Amino acid sequence: MKKYIFTISFLVLLMFSMANCSGTKKAIAITDDEKTAFSQTEGDTIAIKDDKTEYEIIIIEPGFNFWLQSIAKPEGYYSQSYLENRNRIYVAEWNARVLQPYRFSPNLYELQIDYNPNIDYGYEVNYKLYNYFIYFQRKYNQRLGPFVPRV
């Protein structure tokens, strides 16, 4: 009887394992507006800062400002805690990739991001940083976490 229960448990576990292992990942659908943003060659410079906290991030990425203004969800769409939680995950993966230049392109992952989850950077910093990660993942077909980078 015990051997029979083990066999059923093993088969159920095997079925769940096979169901979770999909062999292909679906491609992210990129809109025409996003393609326009991604194809821009003039440099955009975005200064992300919060005057209250005095923290600043500077992003120099062609097309990001256009994408942020025309495609990204508007400010206030996400809560600050949501943005902070996602940014923690994205920053950790980003920094791990910076430290592995033979595995991940050093042209994409140039510098580490100093993001301390115990510091309140304010809404604007978290909003723009989060949206940069979404933009980056969609433009360069990268995955920085377990989430599909959606707009």
Stockholm file with secondary structure:
# STOCKHOLM 1.0

chainA/1-151         MKKYIFTISFLVLLMFSMANCSGTKKAIAITDDEKTAFSQTEGDTIAIKDDKTEYEIIIIEPGFNFWLQSIAKPEGYYSQSYLENRNRIYVAEWNARVLQPYRFSPNLYELQIDYNPNIDYGYEVNYKLYNYFIYFQRKYNQRLGPFVPRV
#=GR chainA/1-151 SS CHHHHHHHHHHHHHHHHHHHCCSCCCCCCCCHHHHHHHTCCSCCEEEEEETTTTEEEEEECTTHHHHHHHTSCCTTSSCHHHHHHHHHHHHHHHHHHHTCTTTSCTTTSCSCCCCCTTSCCCHHHHHHHHHHHHHHHHHHTCCCSSSCCCC
#=GC SS_cons         CHHHHHHHHHHHHHHHHHHHCCSCCCCCCCCHHHHHHHTCCSCCEEEEEETTTTEEEEEECTTHHHHHHHTSCCTTSSCHHHHHHHHHHHHHHHHHHHTCTTTSCTTTSCSCCCCCTTSCCCHHHHHHHHHHHHHHHHHHTCCCSSSCCCC
//
